[in-house]
């Protein structure tokens, strides 16, 4: 039997994959908490045992990882307490009526609470909010500790320092493979509370890691 040295790239994976893995410090900061997000599509979906199917699954993830996107935190309130989840799969849908969508994994613990509430707020993160993104990615109950926020029209949290926010009611939920497609009817939206008029870059995600506009 061949033993793999910890940190080696598994057989069949892109040899450059290690460059996209989280830092050891980040991994250590997450120990003791399960993750409640997937910045790479299908992060929590097991790779099939069949070699051909496994190769196709890895190719699917690698190719979809070429699409650079912003990062958001979707928030709501459950039993009087704020809940949130980091989400990359966010998009506008319609201008009339104003609709947006995001896609939580079926394994998400935050999503059932958001669905029960019936409303949510999409917080668009700035480049200096990667720690907030990481914190909201855990399944712990203390993810809002030290996070300043106010309430939007629905009552969902608007996080301090975000570039902008979109406050919504849940309009439609569609089952789609190992995810749900959630369509929200926009009730309120606005720019964030950044002051001073200086340019602020968004937090971006590309090929499995955070990146910056060039």
C-alpha positions in Angstrom: 0.0 0.0 0.0 1.3 3.5 -0.8 1.1 5.9 2.1 0.4 9.5 1.3 2.5 12.2 3.1 0.2 14.7 4.8 -0.1 17.7 2.5 0.6 15.9 -0.7 -1.9 16.4 -3.6 -4.1 13.3 -3.9 -3.7 11.2 -7.1 -5.8 12.5 -9.9 -6.1 16.0 -8.6 -4.5 19.0 -10.4 -0.8 19.2 -9.3 -1.3 22.9 -8.6 -4.3 22.2 -6.3 -2.2 22.8 -3.1 -1.8 26.5 -4.0 -5.6 26.9 -3.6 -5.9 25.1 -0.2 -6.5 27.2 2.9 -3.5 28.1 5.0 -2.6 26.0 7.9 -3.4 28.9 10.2 -6.8 29.2 8.8 -7.4 25.4 9.1 -6.3 25.6 12.8 -8.7 28.5 13.4 -11.6 26.3 12.2 -10.7 23.2 14.3 -13.6 22.3 16.5 -16.2 23.7 14.2 -17.8 22.2 11.1 -18.0 24.4 8.1 -21.4 25.7 6.9 -20.4 27.0 3.5 -18.7 26.0 0.3 -16.8 28.6 -1.7 -16.0 25.9 -4.2 -19.1 24.3 -5.8 -19.8 20.8 -4.4 -17.2 21.2 -1.6 -19.2 18.9 0.7 -20.3 16.5 -2.0 -18.3 13.2 -1.7 -16.1 12.4 -4.7 -17.3 9.1 -6.3 -15.3 6.0 -5.8 -15.3 5.2 -9.5 -12.1 6.6 -11.1 -13.8 8.0 -14.2 -16.7 9.6 -12.2 -14.2 11.0 -9.7 -12.2 12.6 -12.5 -15.3 14.2 -14.0 -16.3 15.5 -10.6 -12.9 17.1 -10.0 -12.9 18.6 -13.5 -16.4 20.0 -12.8 -15.1 21.7 -9.7 -11.9 22.9 -11.3 -13.6 24.4 -14.3 -16.3 26.1 -12.3 -13.6 27.5 -10.0 -12.4 29.6 -13.0 -15.4 31.8 -12.5 -14.4 34.6 -10.3 -17.1 35.9 -8.0 -17.8 38.1 -5.1 -18.5 36.8 -1.6 -21.6 37.5 0.5 -22.9 36.7 3.9 -26.6 35.8 4.0 -28.3 36.7 7.3 -31.6 36.3 9.1 -33.0 35.9 12.6 -34.1 32.7 14.3 -35.8 32.7 17.7 -34.5 36.3 18.3 -30.9 35.4 17.5 -29.0 36.4 14.3 -28.0 33.6 11.9 -25.7 33.8 8.9 -23.8 31.8 6.3 -21.1 32.7 3.8 -22.3 32.3 0.3 -20.5 32.7 -3.1 -23.4 31.4 -5.2 -25.4 34.7 -5.4 -26.8 36.4 -8.5 -29.4 39.0 -9.6 -32.4 37.4 -11.4 -35.0 40.1 -12.4 -35.5 43.8 -12.4 -39.3 43.7 -12.6 -40.2 42.4 -10.2 -36.8 42.8 -8.3 -35.6 39.3 -7.7 -32.2 37.8 -6.6 -31.1 34.3 -5.9 -28.6 32.3 -3.9 -27.9 28.5 -3.6 -27.3 27.0 -0.1 -26.2 23.4 0.2 -28.6 20.9 1.6 -26.1 20.3 4.3 -26.3 23.9 5.5 -27.5 24.3 9.1 -28.2 28.0 8.7 -30.5 27.6 5.7 -33.4 25.8 7.4 -33.4 28.6 10.0 -33.4 31.3 7.2 -36.2 29.4 5.4 -38.3 29.2 8.6 -37.9 33.0 9.1 -39.1 33.6 5.6 -36.7 36.5 5.0 -33.0 37.2 4.6 -30.4 39.9 3.8 -27.5 39.4 1.4 -24.5 41.4 2.7 -21.8 42.1 0.0 -18.4 41.8 1.5 -15.5 44.2 1.0 -11.9 43.2 0.4 -10.9 43.6 4.1 -13.7 41.3 5.4 -12.1 37.9 4.7 -12.1 37.2 8.4 -15.8 37.9 8.6 -16.3 35.5 5.7 -14.3 32.8 7.5 -16.1 33.4 10.7 -19.6 33.1 9.1 -18.4 29.9 7.5 -18.4 27.9 10.7 -21.4 26.1 12.2 -20.7 27.4 15.7 -23.3 29.5 17.6 -20.9 32.3 18.3 -20.3 33.5 14.7 -21.8 36.9 15.4 -19.7 37.5 18.5 -17.9 40.9 18.0 -19.8 41.5 14.7 -21.6 44.9 14.6 -24.9 45.0 12.8 -28.2 46.8 12.4 -31.5 45.6 11.1 -32.9 45.9 7.6 -36.7 46.3 6.8 -37.4 42.6 7.3 -35.4 42.5 10.6 -32.5 40.6 9.0 -29.0 41.8 10.1 -27.1 44.3 8.0 -23.4 43.8 8.9 -21.3 46.9 9.5 -18.7 47.7 6.8 -20.2 45.8 3.9 -20.2 47.3 0.4 -24.0 47.0 0.1 -27.0 44.8 1.1 -30.1 43.4 -0.4 -33.0 42.7 2.0 -35.5 40.1 0.8 -38.5 37.9 1.5 -38.2 34.2 0.4 -40.2 34.0 -2.8 -39.5 30.5 -4.1 -37.3 27.5 -3.2 -36.4 24.9 -5.8 -34.6 21.7 -5.1 -31.6 21.3 -7.4 -29.3 18.3 -6.9 -27.3 18.7 -3.6 -28.4 22.3 -3.3 -31.5 24.5 -3.2 -32.1 27.5 -5.5 -33.6 30.3 -3.3 -35.3 33.2 -5.1 -35.8 36.3 -3.0 -38.2 39.3 -3.6 -36.2 42.4 -2.8 -37.8 44.6 -0.2 -35.0 47.0 0.4 -31.4 47.5 -0.8 -28.8 50.1 -0.3 -25.1 50.9 -0.3 -23.1 50.0 2.8 -21.9 52.4 5.5 -18.4 52.9 4.2 -17.5 56.6 4.6 -14.9 59.0 3.3 -15.7 58.5 -0.4 -12.5 56.4 -1.0 -12.7 53.5 -3.4 -13.3 50.2 -1.6 -12.6 46.9 -3.4 -14.9 43.8 -3.1 -13.8 40.5 -1.6 -13.3 38.1 -4.5 -13.0 34.4 -4.8 -11.1 32.6 -7.6 -9.8 29.1 -8.0 -10.4 28.2 -4.4 -8.9 31.2 -2.6 -9.6 34.9 -2.0 -8.1 37.3 -4.4 -7.9 41.1 -5.1 -8.8 43.2 -8.2 -5.7 44.0 -10.2 
